[in-house]
Amino acid sequence: MMTYFLSPRRLVAAAMLMGVATALSGCGVAAFPVRVTSATAKVVPVAGDVVAYPLDKTADAID
């Protein structure tokens, strides 16, 4: 039963799936800190939106 889970075909399929997932999620991972900083800046009552605007544009450019 254990050899079914470790068959070469399943290992290759899992490696390909991980490769595709890594390739597609790379930009989102890079933009995440900028988006968190932007969301934190938006909490500030008066100047938050002004400060967050360039950060939002930067995160959009990364994506």
PDB file with SEQRES, HELIX, SHEET and CRYST1 records, atoms N, CA, C and O in Angstrom:
SEQRES   1 A   63  MET MET THR TYR PHE LEU SER PRO ARG ARG LEU VAL ALA          
SEQRES   2 A   63  ALA ALA MET LEU MET GLY VAL ALA THR ALA LEU SER GLY          
SEQRES   3 A   63  CYS GLY VAL ALA ALA PHE PRO VAL ARG VAL THR SER ALA          
SEQRES   4 A   63  THR ALA LYS VAL VAL PRO VAL ALA GLY ASP VAL VAL ALA          
SEQRES   5 A   63  TYR PRO LEU ASP LYS THR ALA ASP ALA ILE ASP                  
HELIX    1 AA1 MET A    2  PHE A    5  1                                   4    
HELIX    2 AA2 PRO A    8  ALA A   41  1                                  34    
HELIX    3 AA3 GLY A   48  ILE A   62  1                                  15    
CRYST1    1.000    1.000    1.000  90.00  90.00  90.00 P 1           1          
ATOM      1  N   MET A   1       0.824  -1.198   0.000  1.00  0.00           N  
ATOM      2  CA  MET A   1       0.000   0.000   0.000  1.00  0.00           C  
ATOM      3  C   MET A   1       0.869   1.263   0.000  1.00  0.00           C  
ATOM      4  O   MET A   1       0.540   2.247  -0.663  1.00  0.00           O  
ATOM      5  N   MET A   2       1.954   1.230   0.732  1.00  0.00           N  
ATOM      6  CA  MET A   2       2.808   2.416   0.833  1.00  0.00           C  
ATOM      7  C   MET A   2       3.530   2.707  -0.481  1.00  0.00           C  
ATOM      8  O   MET A   2       3.819   3.867  -0.774  1.00  0.00           O  
ATOM      9  N   THR A   3       3.823   1.690  -1.269  1.00  0.00           N  
ATOM     10  CA  THR A   3       4.535   1.918  -2.527  1.00  0.00           C  
ATOM     11  C   THR A   3       3.659   2.631  -3.547  1.00  0.00           C  
ATOM     12  O   THR A   3       4.183   3.258  -4.467  1.00  0.00           O  
ATOM     13  N   TYR A   4       2.338   2.553  -3.408  1.00  0.00           N  
ATOM     14  CA  TYR A   4       1.444   3.269  -4.321  1.00  0.00           C  
ATOM     15  C   TYR A   4       1.621   4.772  -4.178  1.00  0.00           C  
ATOM     16  O   TYR A   4       1.607   5.491  -5.176  1.00  0.00           O  
ATOM     17  N   PHE A   5       1.788   5.263  -2.940  1.00  0.00           N  
ATOM     18  CA  PHE A   5       1.947   6.698  -2.711  1.00  0.00           C  
ATOM     19  C   PHE A   5       3.312   7.197  -3.141  1.00  0.00           C  
ATOM     20  O   PHE A   5       3.477   8.386  -3.414  1.00  0.00           O  
ATOM     21  N   LEU A   6       4.281   6.320  -3.204  1.00  0.00           N  
ATOM     22  CA  LEU A   6       5.637   6.722  -3.564  1.00  0.00           C  
ATOM     23  C   LEU A   6       6.009   6.310  -4.989  1.00  0.00           C  
ATOM     24  O   LEU A   6       7.192   6.257  -5.325  1.00  0.00           O  
ATOM     25  N   SER A   7       5.037   6.027  -5.808  1.00  0.00           N  
ATOM     26  CA  SER A   7       5.338   5.612  -7.173  1.00  0.00           C  
ATOM     27  C   SER A   7       5.959   6.779  -7.942  1.00  0.00           C  
ATOM     28  O   SER A   7       5.632   7.936  -7.682  1.00  0.00           O  
ATOM     29  N   PRO A   8       6.841   6.483  -8.874  1.00  0.00           N  
ATOM     30  CA  PRO A   8       7.509   7.551  -9.633  1.00  0.00           C  
ATOM     31  C   PRO A   8       6.533   8.448 -10.384  1.00  0.00           C  
ATOM     32  O   PRO A   8       6.769   9.650 -10.512  1.00  0.00           O  
ATOM     33  N   ARG A   9       5.464   7.889 -10.871  1.00  0.00           N  
ATOM     34  CA  ARG A   9       4.488   8.685 -11.607  1.00  0.00           C  
ATOM     35  C   ARG A   9       3.849   9.744 -10.708  1.00  0.00           C  
ATOM     36  O   ARG A   9       3.678  10.890 -11.124  1.00  0.00           O  
ATOM     37  N   ARG A  10       3.500   9.371  -9.491  1.00  0.00           N  
ATOM     38  CA  ARG A  10       2.892  10.321  -8.553  1.00  0.00           C  
ATOM     39  C   ARG A  10       3.899  11.369  -8.099  1.00  0.00           C  
ATOM     40  O   ARG A  10       3.541  12.530  -7.901  1.00  0.00           O  
ATOM     41  N   LEU A  11       5.154  10.967  -7.933  1.00  0.00           N  
ATOM     42  CA  LEU A  11       6.183  11.930  -7.529  1.00  0.00           C  
ATOM     43  C   LEU A  11       6.433  12.961  -8.629  1.00  0.00           C  
ATOM     44  O   LEU A  11       6.614  14.143  -8.335  1.00  0.00           O  
ATOM     45  N   VAL A  12       6.443  12.535  -9.872  1.00  0.00           N  
ATOM     46  CA  VAL A  12       6.625  13.465 -10.995  1.00  0.00           C  
ATOM     47  C   VAL A  12       5.431  14.409 -11.087  1.00  0.00           C  
ATOM     48  O   VAL A  12       5.601  15.608 -11.310  1.00  0.00           O  
ATOM     49  N   ALA A  13       4.226  13.872 -10.917  1.00  0.00           N  
ATOM     50  CA  ALA A  13       3.031  14.713 -10.969  1.00  0.00           C  
ATOM     51  C   ALA A  13       3.045  15.743  -9.840  1.00  0.00           C  
ATOM     52  O   ALA A  13       2.692  16.903 -10.056  1.00  0.00           O  
ATOM     53  N   ALA A  14       3.450  15.329  -8.642  1.00  0.00           N  
ATOM     54  CA  ALA A  14       3.521  16.254  -7.518  1.00  0.00           C  
ATOM     55  C   ALA A  14       4.581  17.331  -7.762  1.00  0.00           C  
ATOM     56  O   ALA A  14       4.366  18.495  -7.423  1.00  0.00           O  
ATOM     57  N   ALA A  15       5.704  16.959  -8.336  1.00  0.00           N  
ATOM     58  CA  ALA A  15       6.758  17.931  -8.626  1.00  0.00           C  
ATOM     59  C   ALA A  15       6.304  18.934  -9.684  1.00  0.00           C  
ATOM     60  O   ALA A  15       6.604  20.124  -9.581  1.00  0.00           O  
ATOM     61  N   MET A  16       5.588  18.462 -10.690  1.00  0.00           N  
ATOM     62  CA  MET A  16       5.083  19.377 -11.715  1.00  0.00           C  
ATOM     63  C   MET A  16       4.040  20.332 -11.140  1.00  0.00           C  
ATOM     64  O   MET A  16       4.024  21.515 -11.478  1.00  0.00           O  
ATOM     65  N   LEU A  17       3.178  19.823 -10.282  1.00  0.00           N  
ATOM     66  CA  LEU A  17       2.172  20.660  -9.645  1.00  0.00           C  
ATOM     67  C   LEU A  17       2.819  21.729  -8.771  1.00  0.00           C  
ATOM     68  O   LEU A  17       2.382  22.879  -8.778  1.00  0.00           O  
ATOM     69  N   MET A  18       3.839  21.367  -8.031  1.00  0.00           N  
ATOM     70  CA  MET A  18       4.555  22.333  -7.191  1.00  0.00           C  
ATOM     71  C   MET A  18       5.275  23.370  -8.048  1.00  0.00           C  
ATOM     72  O   MET A  18       5.332  24.544  -7.683  1.00  0.00           O  
ATOM     73  N   GLY A  19       5.817  22.951  -9.164  1.00  0.00           N  
ATOM     74  CA  GLY A  19       6.492  23.886 -10.061  1.00  0.00           C  
ATOM     75  C   GLY A  19       5.543  24.911 -10.653  1.00  0.00           C  
ATOM     76  O   GLY A  19       5.867  26.096 -10.728  1.00  0.00           O  
ATOM     77  N   VAL A  20       4.379  24.460 -11.069  1.00  0.00           N  
ATOM     78  CA  VAL A  20       3.382  25.380 -11.632  1.00  0.00           C  
ATOM     79  C   VAL A  20       2.882  26.336 -10.555  1.00  0.00           C  
ATOM     80  O   VAL A  20       2.733  27.532 -10.804  1.00  0.00           O  
ATOM     81  N   ALA A  21       2.623  25.813  -9.363  1.00  0.00           N  
ATOM     82  CA  ALA A  21       2.144  26.662  -8.269  1.00  0.00           C  
ATOM     83  C   ALA A  21       3.184  27.709  -7.888  1.00  0.00           C  
ATOM     84  O   ALA A  21       2.833  28.854  -7.604  1.00  0.00           O  
ATOM     85  N   THR A  22       4.443  27.334  -7.879  1.00  0.00           N  
ATOM     86  CA  THR A  22       5.504  28.280  -7.550  1.00  0.00           C  
ATOM     87  C   THR A  22       5.631  29.357  -8.628  1.00  0.00           C  
ATOM     88  O   THR A  22       5.817  30.532  -8.310  1.00  0.00           O  
ATOM     89  N   ALA A  23       5.533  28.972  -9.870  1.00  0.00           N  
ATOM     90  CA  ALA A  23       5.653  29.946 -10.958  1.00  0.00           C  
ATOM     91  C   ALA A  23       4.511  30.949 -10.950  1.00  0.00           C  
ATOM     92  O   ALA A  23       4.718  32.125 -11.248  1.00  0.00           O  
ATOM     93  N   LEU A  24       3.320  30.503 -10.615  1.00  0.00           N  
ATOM     94  CA  LEU A  24       2.159  31.392 -10.637  1.00  0.00           C  
ATOM     95  C   LEU A  24       2.056  32.280  -9.405  1.00  0.00           C  
ATOM     96  O   LEU A  24       1.429  33.338  -9.457  1.00  0.00           O  
ATOM     97  N   SER A  25       2.656  31.868  -8.313  1.00  0.00           N  
ATOM     98  CA  SER A  25       2.484  32.638  -7.080  1.00  0.00           C  
ATOM     99  C   SER A  25       3.662  33.553  -6.767  1.00  0.00           C  
ATOM    100  O   SER A  25       3.651  34.227  -5.737  1.00  0.00           O  
ATOM    101  N   GLY A  26       4.648  33.592  -7.603  1.00  0.00           N  
ATOM    102  CA  GLY A  26       5.844  34.384  -7.321  1.00  0.00           C  
ATOM    103  C   GLY A  26       5.579  35.869  -7.192  1.00  0.00           C  
ATOM    104  O   GLY A  26       6.113  36.508  -6.286  1.00  0.00           O  
ATOM    105  N   CYS A  27       4.772  36.433  -8.067  1.00  0.00           N  
ATOM    106  CA  CYS A  27       4.505  37.866  -8.038  1.00  0.00           C  
ATOM    107  C   CYS A  27       3.674  38.256  -6.823  1.00  0.00           C  
ATOM    108  O   CYS A  27       3.907  39.298  -6.210  1.00  0.00           O  
ATOM    109  N   GLY A  28       2.715  37.424  -6.482  1.00  0.00           N  
ATOM    110  CA  GLY A  28       1.883  37.709  -5.318  1.00  0.00           C  
ATOM    111  C   GLY A  28       2.681  37.720  -4.031  1.00  0.00           C  
ATOM    112  O   GLY A  28       2.408  38.507  -3.126  1.00  0.00           O  
ATOM    113  N   VAL A  29       3.661  36.851  -3.954  1.00  0.00           N  
ATOM    114  CA  VAL A  29       4.520  36.798  -2.773  1.00  0.00           C  
ATOM    115  C   VAL A  29       5.380  38.051  -2.701  1.00  0.00           C  
ATOM    116  O   VAL A  29       5.608  38.578  -1.613  1.00  0.00           O  
ATOM    117  N   ALA A  30       5.855  38.531  -3.828  1.00  0.00           N  
ATOM    118  CA  ALA A  30       6.690  39.730  -3.836  1.00  0.00           C  
ATOM    119  C   ALA A  30       5.881  40.983  -3.522  1.00  0.00           C  
ATOM    120  O   ALA A  30       6.402  41.913  -2.907  1.00  0.00           O  
ATOM    121  N   ALA A  31       4.625  41.021  -3.931  1.00  0.00           N  
ATOM    122  CA  ALA A  31       3.786  42.196  -3.703  1.00  0.00           C  
ATOM    123  C   ALA A  31       3.147  42.212  -2.319  1.00  0.00           C  
ATOM    124  O   ALA A  31       2.638  43.249  -1.893  1.00  0.00           O  
ATOM    125  N   PHE A  32       3.162  41.091  -1.613  1.00  0.00           N  
ATOM    126  CA  PHE A  32       2.485  41.001  -0.322  1.00  0.00           C  
ATOM    127  C   PHE A  32       2.977  42.039   0.699  1.00  0.00           C  
ATOM    128  O   PHE A  32       2.139  42.685   1.328  1.00  0.00           O  
ATOM    129  N   PRO A  33       4.282  42.233   0.897  1.00  0.00           N  
ATOM    130  CA  PRO A  33       4.711  43.237   1.885  1.00  0.00           C  
ATOM    131  C   PRO A  33       4.262  44.659   1.527  1.00  0.00           C  
ATOM    132  O   PRO A  33       3.961  45.458   2.413  1.00  0.00           O  
ATOM    133  N   VAL A  34       4.218  44.965   0.246  1.00  0.00           N  
ATOM    134  CA  VAL A  34       3.781  46.296  -0.180  1.00  0.00           C  
ATOM    135  C   VAL A  34       2.290  46.466   0.098  1.00  0.00           C  
ATOM    136  O   VAL A  34       1.852  47.534   0.528  1.00  0.00           O  
ATOM    137  N   ARG A  35       1.521  45.425  -0.144  1.00  0.00           N  
ATOM    138  CA  ARG A  35       0.082  45.494   0.121  1.00  0.00           C  
ATOM    139  C   ARG A  35      -0.211  45.610   1.612  1.00  0.00           C  
ATOM    140  O   ARG A  35      -1.130  46.327   2.007  1.00  0.00           O  
ATOM    141  N   VAL A  36       0.548  44.923   2.431  1.00  0.00           N  
ATOM    142  CA  VAL A  36       0.356  45.024   3.888  1.00  0.00           C  
ATOM    143  C   VAL A  36       0.706  46.427   4.364  1.00  0.00           C  
ATOM    144  O   VAL A  36      -0.007  46.988   5.196  1.00  0.00           O  
ATOM    145  N   THR A  37       1.775  46.995   3.860  1.00  0.00           N  
ATOM    146  CA  THR A  37       2.153  48.355   4.225  1.00  0.00           C  
ATOM    147  C   THR A  37       1.091  49.351   3.778  1.00  0.00           C  
ATOM    148  O   THR A  37       0.777  50.293   4.506  1.00  0.00           O  
ATOM    149  N   SER A  38       0.543  49.150   2.602  1.00  0.00           N  
ATOM    150  CA  SER A  38      -0.507  50.024   2.101  1.00  0.00           C  
ATOM    151  C   SER A  38      -1.758  49.940   2.972  1.00  0.00           C  
ATOM    152  O   SER A  38      -2.361  50.964   3.294  1.00  0.00           O  
ATOM    153  N   ALA A  39      -2.142  48.743   3.348  1.00  0.00           N  
ATOM    154  CA  ALA A  39      -3.318  48.571   4.203  1.00  0.00           C  
ATOM    155  C   ALA A  39      -3.097  49.192   5.574  1.00  0.00           C  
ATOM    156  O   ALA A  39      -4.024  49.745   6.165  1.00  0.00           O  
ATOM    157  N   THR A  40      -1.888  49.103   6.075  1.00  0.00           N  
ATOM    158  CA  THR A  40      -1.563  49.720   7.369  1.00  0.00           C  
ATOM    159  C   THR A  40      -1.605  51.238   7.256  1.00  0.00           C  
ATOM    160  O   THR A  40      -2.078  51.915   8.169  1.00  0.00           O  
ATOM    161  N   ALA A  41      -1.118  51.774   6.149  1.00  0.00           N  
ATOM    162  CA  ALA A  41      -1.120  53.232   5.963  1.00  0.00           C  
ATOM    163  C   ALA A  41      -2.531  53.778   5.816  1.00  0.00           C  
ATOM    164  O   ALA A  41      -2.792  54.913   6.214  1.00  0.00           O  
ATOM    165  N   LYS A  42      -3.443  52.999   5.256  1.00  0.00           N  
ATOM    166  CA  LYS A  42      -4.811  53.465   5.057  1.00  0.00           C  
ATOM    167  C   LYS A  42      -5.566  53.656   6.366  1.00  0.00           C  
ATOM    168  O   LYS A  42      -6.615  54.300   6.386  1.00  0.00           O  
ATOM    169  N   VAL A  43      -5.050  53.109   7.449  1.00  0.00           N  
ATOM    170  CA  VAL A  43      -5.701  53.242   8.750  1.00  0.00           C  
ATOM    171  C   VAL A  43      -5.547  54.655   9.296  1.00  0.00           C  
ATOM    172  O   VAL A  43      -6.387  55.114  10.070  1.00  0.00           O  
ATOM    173  N   VAL A  44      -4.485  55.347   8.905  1.00  0.00           N  
ATOM    174  CA  VAL A  44      -4.244  56.714   9.380  1.00  0.00           C  
ATOM    175  C   VAL A  44      -5.347  57.618   8.844  1.00  0.00           C  
ATOM    176  O   VAL A  44      -5.599  57.622   7.640  1.00  0.00           O  
ATOM    177  N   PRO A  45      -6.019  58.391   9.718  1.00  0.00           N  
ATOM    178  CA  PRO A  45      -7.230  59.116   9.309  1.00  0.00           C  
ATOM    179  C   PRO A  45      -7.068  60.107   8.154  1.00  0.00           C  
ATOM    180  O   PRO A  45      -7.838  60.032   7.197  1.00  0.00           O  
ATOM    181  N   VAL A  46      -6.125  61.010   8.196  1.00  0.00           N  
ATOM    182  CA  VAL A  46      -6.086  62.078   7.198  1.00  0.00           C  
ATOM    183  C   VAL A  46      -5.152  61.740   6.042  1.00  0.00           C  
ATOM    184  O   VAL A  46      -5.552  61.816   4.880  1.00  0.00           O  
ATOM    185  N   ALA A  47      -3.937  61.374   6.346  1.00  0.00           N  
ATOM    186  CA  ALA A  47      -2.930  61.190   5.306  1.00  0.00           C  
ATOM    187  C   ALA A  47      -2.821  59.755   4.813  1.00  0.00           C  
ATOM    188  O   ALA A  47      -1.993  59.470   3.947  1.00  0.00           O  
ATOM    189  N   GLY A  48      -3.616  58.863   5.329  1.00  0.00           N  
ATOM    190  CA  GLY A  48      -3.481  57.451   4.982  1.00  0.00           C  
ATOM    191  C   GLY A  48      -3.681  57.153   3.518  1.00  0.00           C  
ATOM    192  O   GLY A  48      -2.901  56.407   2.926  1.00  0.00           O  
ATOM    193  N   ASP A  49      -4.725  57.728   2.913  1.00  0.00           N  
ATOM    194  CA  ASP A  49      -4.985  57.462   1.502  1.00  0.00           C  
ATOM    195  C   ASP A  49      -3.913  58.056   0.598  1.00  0.00           C  
ATOM    196  O   ASP A  49      -3.578  57.489  -0.442  1.00  0.00           O  
ATOM    197  N   VAL A  50      -3.382  59.199   1.002  1.00  0.00           N  
ATOM    198  CA  VAL A  50      -2.330  59.846   0.204  1.00  0.00           C  
ATOM    199  C   VAL A  50      -1.059  59.008   0.224  1.00  0.00           C  
ATOM    200  O   VAL A  50      -0.391  58.861  -0.799  1.00  0.00           O  
ATOM    201  N   VAL A  51      -0.729  58.465   1.377  1.00  0.00           N  
ATOM    202  CA  VAL A  51       0.473  57.639   1.501  1.00  0.00           C  
ATOM    203  C   VAL A  51       0.262  56.283   0.835  1.00  0.00           C  
ATOM    204  O   VAL A  51       1.193  55.734   0.246  1.00  0.00           O  
ATOM    205  N   ALA A  52      -0.932  55.743   0.920  1.00  0.00           N  
ATOM    206  CA  ALA A  52      -1.200  54.402   0.397  1.00  0.00           C  
ATOM    207  C   ALA A  52      -1.302  54.368  -1.122  1.00  0.00           C  
ATOM    208  O   ALA A  52      -1.086  53.316  -1.724  1.00  0.00           O  
ATOM    209  N   TYR A  53      -1.623  55.479  -1.746  1.00  0.00           N  
ATOM    210  CA  TYR A  53      -1.808  55.499  -3.208  1.00  0.00           C  
ATOM    211  C   TYR A  53      -0.559  55.022  -3.971  1.00  0.00           C  
ATOM    212  O   TYR A  53      -0.677  54.143  -4.825  1.00  0.00           O  
ATOM    213  N   PRO A  54       0.632  55.575  -3.687  1.00  0.00           N  
ATOM    214  CA  PRO A  54       1.808  55.071  -4.416  1.00  0.00           C  
ATOM    215  C   PRO A  54       2.128  53.611  -4.084  1.00  0.00           C  
ATOM    216  O   PRO A  54       2.639  52.876  -4.930  1.00  0.00           O  
ATOM    217  N   LEU A  55       1.829  53.200  -2.866  1.00  0.00           N  
ATOM    218  CA  LEU A  55       2.073  51.806  -2.509  1.00  0.00           C  
ATOM    219  C   LEU A  55       1.141  50.877  -3.279  1.00  0.00           C  
ATOM    220  O   LEU A  55       1.558  49.803  -3.713  1.00  0.00           O  
ATOM    221  N   ASP A  56      -0.111  51.277  -3.451  1.00  0.00           N  
ATOM    222  CA  ASP A  56      -1.049  50.472  -4.239  1.00  0.00           C  
ATOM    223  C   ASP A  56      -0.592  50.371  -5.686  1.00  0.00           C  
ATOM    224  O   ASP A  56      -0.672  49.300  -6.288  1.00  0.00           O  
ATOM    225  N   LYS A  57      -0.119  51.465  -6.246  1.00  0.00           N  
ATOM    226  CA  LYS A  57       0.357  51.456  -7.632  1.00  0.00           C  
ATOM    227  C   LYS A  57       1.608  50.587  -7.779  1.00  0.00           C  
ATOM    228  O   LYS A  57       1.784  49.913  -8.794  1.00  0.00           O  
ATOM    229  N   THR A  58       2.468  50.606  -6.772  1.00  0.00           N  
ATOM    230  CA  THR A  58       3.662  49.770  -6.792  1.00  0.00           C  
ATOM    231  C   THR A  58       3.284  48.293  -6.751  1.00  0.00           C  
ATOM    232  O   THR A  58       3.834  47.490  -7.505  1.00  0.00           O  
ATOM    233  N   ALA A  59       2.349  47.932  -5.874  1.00  0.00           N  
ATOM    234  CA  ALA A  59       1.904  46.539  -5.779  1.00  0.00           C  
ATOM    235  C   ALA A  59       1.232  46.096  -7.075  1.00  0.00           C  
ATOM    236  O   ALA A  59       1.406  44.954  -7.498  1.00  0.00           O  
ATOM    237  N   ASP A  60       0.475  46.975  -7.705  1.00  0.00           N  
ATOM    238  CA  ASP A  60      -0.144  46.635  -8.988  1.00  0.00           C  
ATOM    239  C   ASP A  60       0.915  46.425 -10.069  1.00  0.00           C  
ATOM    240  O   ASP A  60       0.760  45.556 -10.928  1.00  0.00           O  
ATOM    241  N   ALA A  61       1.977  47.207 -10.033  1.00  0.00           N  
ATOM    242  CA  ALA A  61       3.045  47.046 -11.019  1.00  0.00           C  
ATOM    243  C   ALA A  61       3.790  45.731 -10.814  1.00  0.00           C  
ATOM    244  O   ALA A  61       4.219  45.104 -11.783  1.00  0.00           O  
ATOM    245  N   ILE A  62       3.943  45.315  -9.573  1.00  0.00           N  
ATOM    246  CA  ILE A  62       4.615  44.041  -9.295  1.00  0.00           C  
ATOM    247  C   ILE A  62       3.761  42.886  -9.788  1.00  0.00           C  
ATOM    248  O   ILE A  62       4.273  41.921 -10.356  1.00  0.00           O  
ATOM    249  N   ASP A  63       2.464  42.988  -9.569  1.00  0.00           N  
ATOM    250  CA  ASP A  63       1.567  41.910 -10.017  1.00  0.00           C  
ATOM    251  C   ASP A  63       1.506  41.918 -11.521  1.00  0.00           C  
ATOM    252  O   ASP A  63       0.810  41.095 -12.116  1.00  0.00           O  
TER     253      ASP A  63                                                      
END                                                                             
